[in-house]
Amino acid sequence: MDEPQKPRKVVFVVGLGMVGIAFIEKLLNLDSSHSYTIITCGEESHLAYNRVALTEYLQHRSIEKLYLNQKDWYARQPVDRFEFFTGETVVHLDPSKKEVRTSKERVLGFDICVLATGSHSAMPPYLPPPRLQKTRGIFVYRNIADLDNILSYAEQNPGGRAVVVGGGLLGLEAAKAVYDLEEVKDVAIVNRQAYPLSRQLDNDGGDIVLRRIEAMGVQVLTHASVRDIITSPSPTDPSIDILTGLHLSGGSHDQEQIDCMLVIYAIGITPRDDLARSAGIKTEKRGGIVVDDSLMTSAKDVYAIGECASWKGETYGLIAPGIEMADILSFNLTQTNGFKPRKMNAPDLSTKLKLMGVDVASYGDFFAEKRLQTTPKKVLPPPSTSQPPPVVAPSAPEPATSKKKKHAHGPPEDGPIECLVYRDPFGGVYKKYIFSADGKYLLGGMMVGDTSDYVKMVALVKKKKQLEVSPSQFILGAGGAKGGGEDGDDLDDDTQICSCHNVAKGDIINCVNAGMDNLSDIKVKTKAGTGCGGCMPLVTSIFKSAMTASGHTLSTALCPHFPHSRADLFHITKIKKLKTFTEVMEASGTNKDAVGCEICKPAVGSILSSIWNEHVMQPVHHQNQDTNDRFMANIQRNGTFSVVPRIAGGEITPDKLIVLGQVAKKYNLYTKITGGQRIDLFGAQKQDLPDIWAELVEAGFESGHAYGKSLRTVKSCVGTTWCRYGIGDSVGLAIQLEERYKGIRSPHKIKGGVSGCVRECAEAQSKDFGLIASDKGWNIFLAGNGGATPRHATLFATDVPPSKVVRIIDRFLMYYIQTADKLMRTARWIEQFEGGIERLKKIILDDELGICADLDRDMDELVGTYADEWKTIVEQPERKKQFRQFVNTVRLSLPLLDKRAPQIEEITERGQARPADWPKAFPSVKMSVKDIATPKNQWTWKRMAKVDDLTPTDAGTTSAAVKYGDSQISIFHVPKRGFFATQQMCPHRRAFVLDHGIIGDDAKGNMYISCPLHKRNFKFDDGECLNDEEYSIITFDVREEEDGHLSLLLPEEEALDAVLGTSKWMVRQATAEALGRGSAGQIEFVGPDGRILGEEPKGCNGADTGSGCGNSKLEW
């Protein structure tokens, strides 16, 4: 029987203001398990509206335009999750019975009560409630009813003066509101301080605002306060008094009177705590419901948020701290399973507003100067300069007894400061930047007139990271620093781009200017990108820039076989439901009978896996797999493979560690812990892979997909599992993400990271997606990577609740999979993405394109197709024959492993066996039939394999290797083309791996095999290398016999071994004694004639000549 569903808890929210509705929305959004039913009462007849935009109401007079959520939002909420009442006030709260009673005598129970009652406007002592009730013309500025009353009164009494008492944020808002009323003739502001906004600005900033307000014709009375009101009896009702003026006091205004028809008091707010006080809940003497760090009051399960709450003796009249409280409480009610509850911290009081037509902002510790009792010098720029030089305002010297900074990161909290000030009274602009004394950290500041950098400044303060520019740049600007380093535009033409082949930027440009319009030709010509391949992103960027500069049209074709980009081909494949490479070629290729190439086959294979996710070793898909995917293991330089089981989040049991050790010891594997928190087992023979994985699968391991263009790892720190600093369960989330995305194929490899706090031990900001826990949730970083062109990940979303993290990453990854180019990491994708990261935010977070639901569905379907690839192989014994080293020899059992002839000499280093080092470069070798002593007309047909050994199929190409004496030969089958054979060794790096390569054809129809290591393409007909003229191989004729055997035309074994023998081409370490760090130079190569390759030939006169004559390309 199913377990009975737990009853939902009732959360009763007292108040439907901005903070109340924010909490309700957040709780509905985060409560994915539907654990709560929310009930709320709002005393106003309106739905929740934006009180910050009250001034706009006077212009359009439409309350609906201020609604935070339109009526249909309320209608869409399930009645069993959300119920609301407007025009109804909660008049009684009983925490012990967990009940509330409303003004309509409605009694409602709750499990949790949230007080969001807000505040009301403070009134001066000379206006007690009875006097206030009988006097007309006195108003406050808090809600729609207040504005309606002001409008009505002004319409009935036009032509007079309106006075606003108070020069703070609310006072200036009120002044602007009445200033815009046609019925009001004059406006005056009475301000106790010397300038407006004294809680946000200093003297100089306030003076700029004062001048701007007075320029509008508004009278500002500074150093003044109202002592009392002046009234006269109403002519129609003697019991009613009419406001006629104000008695002033203070400074030069003492004993003055000012006439007015209405006055608006904006002298502060008082928390509405009467409901809590009457319920016996603890309140502050000066007002406010006392809450702890979790926002709970003195009554269990009763919380307070917003302006009514007093945390550590402080109440906050800004909306931002109230929203922060709503965030914390909704988070703690829904997201603390595996995550630390959030606690209230000192809120950010940064503000940015437009008041009386003036842009004003303050951020960070904007009064650090006043707090430290230091005074900057006033700075006036020369009138002739639009960008004045920076002026450093001195601060107090550091006392000898001052405490030194305790931490390595972030500015000292109470250390000395320095200020830079820019003041332009002519333009009405004032900027003040407050720095730590060493100029390394921005602590805070203020802006008047120009607030364009506000967001950037707030971010710098919050991150508490060292500045990358000098403080003077904040005023002077960067001065036209050159950019474009990542696309090569700022590089000189003689800058080396490819270090493997010493290719300069100018070489690429010269090729384009000579008429080459594709990267393949440029790679053949310059060799750029044919070594390690790490330069290809930069080579590609330079190529594209050069093409644009020369007026050429840049093709987006995948390769000569497909005229479409990868993104277009992805959508064609998906929409037409194409499921094999052959179907894709027939539907979209330039020649439906083409074989494909080493570019399009892996790209199409990746697309098919990203849509249908069928097993990569199915015959119909195996031909598409490149290098590592072909045998689901990373091929190494000696022809062996590495085995990397999945260790999600880096978490592993002792029992599994023991199994890994036993397997490594049994198969003589080199072991190493990877940077992705996994254990890599190197040196596995291809034929042993199924047996190795059989033992690992039995122990509970799964494929780690280290071989695929797919998710590799999600690295994590220990987070709250063990760490005393942990905030989030980084291990749990990392495992959740790795388990979700494991096996998903993508344009390039994907790596993730999860750090449980800002100490960032998991290096999440260097990953394709990274998460860092804050006390508010998870900060999501996207599109980072290490490698040859590292990129720091970009902050994409902040304070994301744990329940929302997965969907954001789902959409990011699926959109990347669908739109990125072949072999493009997320970092390069973002750099070339039109609109950049900000555009991506609109697509992923705001659903600007309306595709988020489709991305969610596509990802759900894709992850639902997961099956462990290696477990499938282990459970299907017939698949094992695909892993044979040679199809014509008997597989050696484990006791005979040491009798296998290695392809590179094994050496022992630090107690483990590994292959001898490769040199920095290899001599080029062009091999041909002429190298064999026996003429070809004397060769004979030798039976080498059976047709079934190659598992030929019309769905795709297949291959296998055979042993002939000491020589190794590759045999290939191409549908409709027949059988081909070549030597197994690629002469570029002396690797015996050609049977692992991709079979392709070029635009001219030349069939070739592409070496899986470095993509040298050798023709089947004559062995010439299509993309590197310094190399060639020997090819052989193949004949299919009537009895199902394959025969090759070959010389005798001894003659072929003299040229192709494995032992002849083995890379050897010179001497065991020479082994040590940096011993790569101690290498020998044995060539066809037995001579060690690289030995100096005798010179023209029989003497040693060094490099005096001969081919300099052989010097290495």
N, C-alpha and C positions, 0 to 999 in steps of 0.2 A: 504494500500500500504506500502511496505517496505520503510524505510528511505533511501534516496540516500547515497551512500557510500562517506565518506569524502575523498577529494583528499589527496594523500600522500604528506608530506613535503619532499623537496629535501635537503639532507645534502651533501654538497660538501667538500671533504677532500683533502687538498692541501698537497701532500706528501704520498708516499707509502713505508715508512721506517718501522722500528720495532714498533714505537709508533702509526703511522698511521694505519697500518694493525691491531694492537691490538685494537684500537678504533673501527675499522670497524667490526671486529669479535664480539666484545662485544655488539655493537649496533644491529647487526643482531641477535645475540643470545637473547638479552633482549627484542627486539621489537616484542613481541608475537602478538600484535594487527596489525602488518604490517602497521605502521603509517608513515614509512619513506622509501624513495628511496635514496640510497647512490651512489654518483659518486666520483671517485678519479682519480687523475693524478700523475704518478710517473716519474720523469725526467730520471731515469735510464731505460735501455732497459730490465732489469731483473724484475721479480716479487719480492715481498718483501722477504728479506733474513736475516739471523742471522748475524749481524755485529760483535757480541761478539765473534763469532767463526771464524773470518777472518783468524786466523793463521792456522786453519785446511785446509783452501783452498789451501795453498801452498803444502800440502801433497797429496790431491786427485785431485786438479784442476777441480773440478766439482761444478758449481754453483748450480745445482739442489739439491745437498746434503746439501746446506745451506738454501734452501727455507723453509720459515716458514710454508707455505701451498703449497702442490704440485699443479700442473696445474689442476688436476681434481677437486680440491676444488673450484677453480674459475669457472670451467665449471658447477658445480652443483648448483651454486647460481642462483636463479630466476632472469631473466633479468630485471624484473620490480622492483627488490629490490636492485640490485647491478650492477653497470657498472664501468669499469676501463679502463684506458688508460696508457700504458707504453711508455717510450721514449718521453714524452710530458711534458713540463714545463709550469706552470702557470706564465705568465709574467705580468698580470695586474689584480688588484682586485678593484672593485667598490662597497663599502659597501652600498651606497645609492641606487643604482640600483639593488643591490644584483646579480651581475654578475661577472664572471671571464673570462679572455681571455687567451688562451694557445699559446704556441710557434707555433702551427699549425693553428693559427687564428681561433680556435674553441671558440665560445662564449657560455657559459653555465650559466644558472640561478640557484639560490639557495634560500632556505628559511633560512638555517643555514650553515655557513661556519666554518670549523675547520682547522686551520693552524697547520700543523705538519711538518714544513720545516726543522727541525733539526738544525744542525750547520756545520760549516766548520773549518778546521784546521787553527789555528793561525800561522802567519809567522812573523819572526823578521823584525824590521824596515829597516835593511840593504838589504832586499830582496823585493823591490817594484815590482809590477806586470811586468813592462817592463823588468827588469833585470831577474826576475824569468822565464819569457817566453823565454829568449835567452840562458839560462844556462841549460846544461844537467847534470843529476846526482843528482838533488834535488827532494825529494819526501815527501809526507805525507802518513799517514796510516789511511784512513777513510773508503774506499769502495773497491769494487771489481776492479774498474778501476785502483785505486792506486796500488793494488797488481799486476795486470797484467803488469803495467808499470815497477814496481820494478823487476819482473821476467824477462821481456824482456831485461831490461838494464843490469841486472846481467849476463844474457846469452851472451850478446854482449861484456861484459867487465869482463871476469872471472879473479879470482885470486887476487883481491884487497881487501881492507878493507872497511867495512861498518860501519858508525858511526850513532848512534841514539842520537839525542839531546833531553834530557828529561828522567827522571828516575821515572816517575809516572806509572800508570796502563797501559796507552796506549804505553808509551815508552818501558816498559818491554815486552809487547806483540809484538811490532815491532822488538825488539832485538831478541826475540826467533824466529821470522819468518825468519829473515836473517841469524841467527845462523844455521838454518836447511838447508840453501841453499848450495849445493855443490859448486856453483860458487863463493861463498864468502869465503875468506881465514880466515880473522880475523874480530872480532866484537868489537867495543868499545862503551861505553855509557858515554856521557857527562852530568853530573848532577850538578845542581847549589847547591844542598843541600849536607849535610855530608853523606847521605845514601839514598838509593832508597825508594820509597813509603812513602815519608815524610808526606803525607796527610792521610795515614792510620796507620802508625806505629810510635812508639817512637824510641829513639836512640838505645836501646838495641834490639828491634825487627828489626829495619832497619839494624843493624849491622849483625844479623844472615843472613838476606837476602843478604847483600853485600858479606859475606863470601861464601855463596852458589853460587852466580853468578860468583865470581872470581875463584872458584874451577872448574868451567866449562871452564875456559880459556878465559873468556870475561874480557876485560880491562874496569874498571870503574874509570872515572876521576871525583872525587868529588870536591866540592867547585870550580867548573869550569863552564864557559859559553863560547859560541862562539861569538867572536867579529865580525868576517867577514868570508867570504868564499875565497878560493884561486882557481883561474881558469886559464886556458890557452886556446888560440884559437883552434878551431877545425881544424885539418889539411886539411879537405875536404871542410869546409865552414867557412871562417873567421868571418862571422856574428854570429856564434854560439860559445859559450864558454863551455868548458868542466871542470867540477869540478875536482880538484886534491888534495884539502886539506882544512883545517880550521885553522883560527887564534883563539887562545884561550885567555881567560883572567880570572883573579880571582885567589887569593891565590898563591900557588906554581906553578900554570900553566900560570901565567901572561906572555904574550909575546911568549908563546909556539905555535908551529905549529904541526898539526897532518895530516899525509897523509891519503887520503881515495879516493875511487872510486865513492862512493855514500853516501849521507847523508839523513836520515829520520828525519824530524822535528815532535816531539811530545811534544810541549811546551804549549799545551792548545787548547781550542776551542772557536770559536766566534759564537754566535747565528745568524742564518740566518733570519734577520728581515727586509731585504730590501723591500720585497713585501708589508709588512705591513706599513713600513715607507712611501713608495711612495703612499699608499692609504690613508694617513693622520691618520693612527692609532698610538696611543701613544706608543713610545718605550723608553727604557732606554738609557742614553748617552753612557754607556759602552757596550751596546748591550742587546737585549732581548725585546720581545713584552710584554708590561705591561698587566697583567691579574689580576682580582679580585679573591675573594675566590671561585666563581663559575667557574673560568677560562674564563670568558668573557673579551674581550678586550674593548677598549674605544668605539668601534663600536658595535651597537646593533646587536645581533645574529651572531657575529663573535667571535670565541673562538680560543685560542692557547694552545697547549699541547706539552710536550716534551722539548727538549733542546732549542727550540726557545722561550719558554715562560719565562717571568720574574715575579715571584710571590714574593711580598714584597721585591723587589730589588735583589732577588737571582735567578740564573739560575742553572740547575742541569745537569751535564754531564753523570750521570749514567742512565742506562736503567730503573731501578726500579721506580724512581720518575715519569718518563714518562708514565709507565704502570699504575701507581697510578692515574695520571691525566686522562688517557683513561678510567679507571674504574669510576671515579667520573662523568665525562661528560656523558658517556653512561648511567649511572645510572640515572642521573638527567633528561635526555631526555625521559626516559621510566618508571621510577619506583616511581615517586613522588606523585602519586595519593594515598593519605593516608600515605605517608612516608615523613619525612623531607628531603629536598634536602641536598645532601652531600656538604661539604665544604672542600676546600684544607687545609690540616694541614701540619705542618713541616714533610717532608718525612723521612722515615727510610733510612739512608745512610749506613746501614750495607752492607758489601761486603764480598764475599768469592770467591777467584780465585786461579788458579794455574798459576803462572808466573815464567818463566825461570825454570820450573820444581819444583818450591817451592810452597807448599800450604800456602796461606795467607788469613787471615780473620780479620775483625774488626767489632764490633757491638756495638749498643747502644751509650752512650756518651763516646766513646773511648778516647777522649781527655779531659775528665773532669778534669784531673790532671793539664793539661796545662791551661785549662780555669780558674781554681781556683788558678793558679800560685803556685802549690805545686810541690815538687820534691821528688820522692821516692828514697830510697837507692837502689843501684844496689845489687842484691843478686846472689851469686854463690853457687850452691849446692855442697855438698861433691862429688867428682868424683866417690866414691865407691857406691853410692846409686842411684838406678834407679828411685826411687820415693822420692825426697828430702822432708824434712819437710817444711811446709809453713813458709814464712817470711813475716811479716806484715811491709809494707812500711809506715812510718809515714806521716801524712798529717798535714796541718796547723791546729792549735787549733781553736775551734769555738770562734769567737770574741764575746765579751760581748754584743755587739749591734746587733748580728745576729738575723734575723727573725726566729721565731719558726715555725715549721710545722703547717699548718692550717687545714689539713684534717686528718681524721683518717686512711686513706688508702693510700698506695703508699709512696715512698721515697720523702724527701724534694728536690726541684729542684736545689737549690743552697746551700745546706748544706755541712758540712765537709765530707770528704771521707777518706777511707783507701784502700790500695792496697795490693794484694797478687801477688807475681811475681815468676815464675818458669823459669829459664834460663839454658838450657843445650847446651853449645856450641859444645859439642862432638857429640850429636845427631842431632844438627841443629833444636832444638825445643825451642820455646819461648812462654810463656803464661802469660798474665797479666789480672787479674780480679780486677775490680774497684767496691767497695762496699760503701754503706752509712756508716757513722762512727760507727753506732751501729751494723753493720754486718748483718742487717736484709734484705737488698735489694741489688740485683746486678744491677749496673748502666750501665756497659759497659765493654769492654775489647778488647783484640787483641790476635791473635794466629799466630804463624809461625811454619811450619813443621808438626804440628798435629792439624787439624781442625775438628776432628771427633765429637766434642761436640758443633759445631757451631749452629746447629738447636736448640738444647736444650738451649743454652745460649741466643740466640735471643728471644726465647719464654719467658724465665724468665724475661728478660728486658722489653719486651712488656707488659706482664701481670701485672707488678708492684706489685706482690704479695710477701708477706714475705716468705723468704726462709725456707724450712723445715729442712735444715741441716746447720751445722756451716760452715762458709767460708772455714775453713781448709779442708773440705771434697772435695772441688773443685780440690784440688791438691793431697791430700792423697787418695781420694776415700772413698767409704762407709765402707770398711773394713769388708765385708762379713756379713752384717746384715742379720739376719734370715728373710726369707719371708714365704710365704705359709700360712699366718694367715687365709685366707678365705677357704682353703681346709682342715685345721686341721692338716696338716703334722707337724707343729711345736708345737702342743699341747702335753702336757704330758698325759699319759694314765689315770691318776686319775682326769683329768679336767672334770668338769660337762658339759655335752652336752645338756641334757634335764632337765631343772629346774623343770618342772611339775612333773616328776617322778624320779628325782635324778639319771639320767643315765649318767654314765661316758663314756669317749671315749673308755676306756679299755673294757667296757661291750660289745660294738659293735664289737671290734676286737676279743674278746673271742668267740662271737657267730659265727663269720666267721671261726675262727680256729676250732670250734666244728663241722663245716660242713654245716652251714646254708649259702645258696647261693642266698637268695632273701630277699628284704627288708620287705616283708609282714611277714615272719616268725620272723625276728628280732624285728619288732614292737610288735608282740604278746608276744615274750619272755621278752623284756625289757620294754615295754610300751613307748618307745621313739617315739615321734611324735604323740601320741594319746591324748595329752592334747590340748594345744593351736595350735600345729603344727608348730610353728615358728622355731623349731630346725631342721626341715626336710632337708633344703638345706645342713646344716653342717653334719647331720647324713648321708645323701646320699653320700657326698664327702668322709667321713671317711669310709663308707662301700665300696665304689669303690676303695679307696687306699688299704684297707685291703684285698680285693679280689685280687687285682693285686699283692700285697706283698706275698700272700699265693699261688700264681700260679694258681688261679681259672680264668676261662673265664667269663668275665662280660657280662651278657645277656642284650641286648637292647630291649627285648620284652616288649610290652606295659603292659601286665599282663598275667596270665595263659591262658586267652582266645584268645590272639593274639600273634603270634610269631614275629610280626614286631614292629619296633619302631614307634612312633607317626608320624615322618616325612615320613617314608615309607608308613604308612597307609594313610596319607594325599594324597600322589601321586597315590596310588592304587585307592582310592575313586574317585579322580578327573578323572583319565584316564579312569576308567571303568564306570564312570558316575553313581556311586552307590548313592542312595538318602535316604536310611533308615538304621537304625541300623541292622535290620534283613538281608538286602541285604549285608551289610558289613560283618556280621558274617558268612553268607553262603559263601561268596567269599573268605574271608581271615582268618576266625577263626579256631581254633584247633578242635572245635566241632560245626558244623553248627546248631545244635539244642540247644546249650547252651543259657542260659538267659543273661549272662554277669555279670558284677559286678560294684561296686561303683567306680572302677578305669576306666574301659574301656567305660562304658556308657557315662559319662560326656565328656571324651576325644573324642569319636566318635561323640557325639552330637555337640561338638565345631567344629570339622572338617566339619561336614555337614553344620553347620551354616556359616562357613568361606567360603564355596564353593557355596552353594545354597541359604542360608539365608532365609529358610522358617520359618514360625511362630513356636516358641518353644512350644506352647501349642496345636499344632495339635496332635491328639492322637498318630500318628506314631512317634512323637518326644518327647512327654511329659514324657515318661518313662525314657528318657536319662538325664533329667535335674536334676541337683544336688542342693539340699537345696534351694537357693535363686531363681534360674531361674525357679523353679517348679511353683511358683506363682508370678513371676516377682516382687518380693519384698524381702528385706533382713529380714530373720527370726531372731527374737530376743530371748533372753533366757527364756522369759515367754510365748513363743509360738505365740506372736503377730508379726506384721511386721512393717517395716519402709517404708515410701514413700518418694522418692527423685526425684522430677521433674528436667528436664534439665534446667539449667540456663547458657547458653553458654557464656563462657568468664567471668562469674560472673556478667553480665549486666542484669538488671531487671527493669521493669517499676514500678512506685508506684501502679498502678492498679493491677498488678500481685501480688505484695506484699500483698495487701489487701485481695485478693482471698486466698492466702496461710494462712493468719491469720484467715479468716472466716472458712475455712475448718478445720484447727487445733482446733478452738474453738468448732465447731459443733461436731466433732468426739472425742473430749477430747484427743488430740494428744500432746505429748511432742515435743517441737521444739528446734532445735539447728542448728546453722550455721556451716557448715563443713569446713575442711581445704581446700577443693576444690572449695570454693566460691559458695556453694549451701545451700539450707535450707532442713534439714532432719526432717521429721515428724514421730515420733516414737509412737508405741503402737496401730497401726491399727489392728483391727480384720480381719481375713482372709475374712470373708463374707462381710465386708464393703469395701474391696479394689476396686471392680468395681464401686461402687457409689462414692467413693472418687475421683477416676480417671475420672469419668464422669464429675464432676465439674471442675477438673483441665484441662481436654481436652477442655471443653467448653471455658475456659479462655485463651486457646492458649498454654498450657503447653504440652510438650512431655515427654515420658519416659526418665529418666536420666540414665538408665541401671546401676544403682549402684549395682544391684543384679547380674550382669553378669560378666563373664570373657571377658571383652570388654573395649572399651574406657569409662573411667569414666568422666574425666573433662580435659579441657585445661585451666589452671589457667592463669590469666593475671593481670598486673598492668594497670593503666589508660593510660600509654603511652602518645602519642601526643594529645589524646583527652582532657586532662586537665593538665598534669604534665609539669612544666616549664623545666624539665630536659629531657623530652621525645624526642627520636630520631625517633622511629618507632611507627606505629599504632598497638600497642600490642593488644588492645581490638579487633580491626577489624580482625587481623590475627588469634587470638585465636578463635573467633567466626567462622571464615572461616574453620579452622582446625577441630573444634568440630562438626560443621555441616557436614563436609565431612566424618568424621570417626565414627559418632554416630551409634551405633547399630552393629558395626563390632565385631564379636566374634573372640577371639584369645586364645592362650594357657594359658594366664593369663591376669589379668587386665592391662590396659594401661592408663597412665596418661601423660599429656602434660603440658607445661608451656611456656608462652611468656612474656618476659620482654622488656620494651621499651627502656632501656639503661643499661649500665653496673652496675648500682646500684642494679639490679637483685631483685627487690621487689617481683616478681612472683616465685622465687625459682626454676627457670627453670632447674638449674643444678642438681636438685634432682628428675627429672622426666624421664620417659622412652624416651621422646623426648622433648627437650627444645630449645627455640630460644631466643637469646639476641641481641638486635639491637646495631649495631655500626654505625659510620658515613659512613660506606661503604656498609652496607647491614645487613644481619642476620648471626650471628654465630650459627651453629647448634650443639647441644650437644645431645648425645645419650646414652641410657642404664644406666640411673641413677635410684635409688629408695631409699625410706626410709625404714621403717619396721625394723625387727629384725636384718637384715644384710644390713645396708645402704651402698650405693655405689654412689660416686660422678660421675655424668655423664661425658663422655669423649668428648672432642672437636672433632667433626667429619668433619666439613667444615666451613670455615671462609668467611665472607663478601659475603654471597650468596645473589644474587638479590632476591627481593620479588617474582618475577615471577617464580623463580626456586625452591623455598623452598618446595612447595607442592610435586613436583615430587620426590625429594630426600626422604622425609618422606614416601611417597607412597611406594617406593621401599623397604625402611627399614622395614616398618611394614609388607608388604606382604611377604618379605623374611623370617622375623621372624615367621609369621603365618604358613608358609609352612615348616619350618625346625626345629623349637624349640620343645623340649620335652614337655610332659604334665605338666601343672602347673608350667612352668618355666618362670620367669620374664625375661625381656630383659637383665637385668644386669647379671643374671646367664648365659643366653644364650651367651652373649659376652665373659664372662670369660671362657666358655668351647668351644667357637668357634675356630676351627683350624685356626691359623694365627692371631687371635684376631682382634682388630679394624682396623689394617692396611690392613689385608686381606679383611675385609668388605668394606673398602674404594675402593679397586680395583674393587670389584664386583658391588658396588652401584654407585660409581662416574665414574670409568673408563670402566665399562661394560666388565670386563675381561672375564666373562663367556658367554657374549652375551645374557643375559636373561633380561636385563632392559626393553626392549619393551614388553616382556611377563609379567613382574611384573606390568608395567604400565597398560596393558590391563586388567589383572586380578583385579587390584584395581578399575579401572573404572567400570568394570562389577559388582563388589561386592557393591560399594557404590550406584550403580544404582538400586539395589534391595531393598533399604531401605523403610520400612514402619513402622510407629510408632506402637509398639506392643500393647501398652495400648489403643490406639485409635481403633485398630482392635477389641479388646475385648469389648470395650464400644459399638461399632456399631453392635456387634453380641450378642444379649441378651441371646441366648441359651448357650453361653459359661459361663454365670454367675454361673450355677449350679456346675461348677468345684470348686467354691470358698466357697461352703457351709461348715460350721464348722462340722455339723452333718447332715447326709442325712436323718435321721429319726425324726428330730424335726422341728418345725416351726421356721423360722427365726424371731428373735426379731427385732422390729422396733426401731428407734432411741430413743423414749421416754423410752423404756424399757432397754436401754443399761446398766444402773446401776444394773439391775437384773441378768446380766450374771455373772456366778461364775468365778472369776479370778483364774488362775492356780498358780500365785505367788501373794502374798499379795501386794496391791498397797500402796505406801507411798507418802507423799507430801514433796518435797524438793525444796527450792528456788522458791516456787509458782507453781510448776508443778508436775504432778503425774508421778511416775515411779515405777518399780517393786523393791521389797526388794532385798538387796544385796545377792549374792551367797557367801558362805563361801570359804575359801581357798581350802577345800577338802570336799568330801561327804563320809559318811560311805558306804562301799560296801554292796550291797543287792542282794541276790539270791532268787528270787521269784519262787514259784512252785504251782502246783495244791494242794499240801498237806497243803498249808497255808490256804486254804478255808475250813471252818468248815463242809460244806455239802459234803459228799463223791461224787465222780463223777458219780457213778452208780445211784444217785438220781437226777442228773441234767436232765433238760428237754429241748426240742427244742423250741426256741423262734424266732418268725419272727422279724428280725431286719432291713432288707432293701430289696429293689428290685434289681434285676440283673442290670436293666438299671441305677441305681444310680451310679454304678461303670463304666458306659460307656465302657464295655469290648470290646476288639478288638483283632484280630489276629496279629495286627501290634506291640503290645507292652503291657507291664504290666500296670495295673491301681489300684487305691486304694481309700478308703473313710473311714471316721470315723463315729461311731454311739454312741449314748448316751444310757446307760442302768442304770437307777437309777442315782447314783452319779458317776458311773464308765464310763470310756471311752474305746472303743474297736476299733481296726483297722481291716478292711477287705481288702484283696488283691486278685486280679485276675491275674493269670499267664497263657498266652496262652498255650494250650495243656497240662497244669498241673492242672488247676482247681482253686478253691477258698481256701483261707487260712485266719486265723484270729489270732490276738494277742492282748495283752493289748496295749493301746495307749501310756502309759508312758514308757520312757526310764529310768531305775533306776540309770543310771550313773549320770545324772544331774537333775533327777526328772522332766523332760520336757515331756509334752504330745504332741509328734510330730512324732511318728513312721509312721503315715500314709503319711507323707511327704517324707519318705526315699526312697532310691533306692532298688529295689528287685534284688537280685543276686543269683548266685550259684557258688560253689567252684569246684575245680578239681575233688572232689569225688562226685559231684552231689548234695551236701547239699544245699537246698533252704534256703535263709535267707533274713531278712530285715535289711538294714543298717541305723542306726540312722543318721539323717541329721546334727546333731550338732557336734558329735565327732566320728562318724563312728564306733560305737560298732555294731557288726554284730550278730543278734540273729536268730537262726534256727527256721524254721516254725514247725518242727515236735515236738521238745521237749523244745524249748525256751532257750537252752544253748547258751552262747556267744562264738563265734568262736575265737575271738581275745582278750578276757579278761575273765579269768576264775572266776573272783570275782563277776560277774553279770549273771543273768538269768531272763527270763520273763515267763509269763503264756501264753500258746497258747490255742486256742479253735477249736473245730471241726465245719466245715461249711457244710451245705447241701443246694443244689439248688432244690427248689420246682418246681413242674410242672406248677404252675401258675405264675412263674417268680419271686418268692420271694426267699430271702436267709434267712435260719434259722441257728442259732448258738446253740450249746449245752451248756446251762448255768445253774448255780445255781440260786436261788432266788436273787432278787436285794440286800436284806439286807446282805446276806452272801458274795456276791461279793464286795459290798461297804466296808465291814469291812476290806477287803484286798486291793482293788484297788480304793476306793473312792477318787475322786479328792480332796476333802477337807482334806482327811487324809494325802495326800502327798504334801500339799501346803507348799511352803517356806514362812515363816512369819517373820516379824520384831518383836523383843521381846517386845518392848514398844515404844510408840510414843515419850515419853520423852527422850529415849536414842538416838534418831535420831541425827545425827550430822556427821561431817567429820570423816572418819575412823571408822564408826560404823558397819563395816562388821562383827564384832564378835558378834553383838547383833541379832542372828538369831535363830529361832526355826524350827525344822522339826517334823511334826506329822506323825508317822508311822502307820502300820496296826492295832496295838493294842491300839492306842490312846496315847502311851507314846511318849514323845518328844525324837526323835532320838538323840543320842550323850550324853544322861544322863549316868552318871557313874553307872553301875550295882553294886549291893552289892558284896563284896569280898567273898572269900571262907569261912570266918567265920562270914559272915553277916555284916562285917564292910566295910566302904568305903575304897577301896584299891587304888584309882587312877589308875595308869597303872601297878600296881604290878602283876596282872594276867589278863588272857583273851587275846583276839587277839589285838595285838598292831596296826594292820592295821585300827582299828576303831578309833584310836586316831587322832583327827583333830582339 
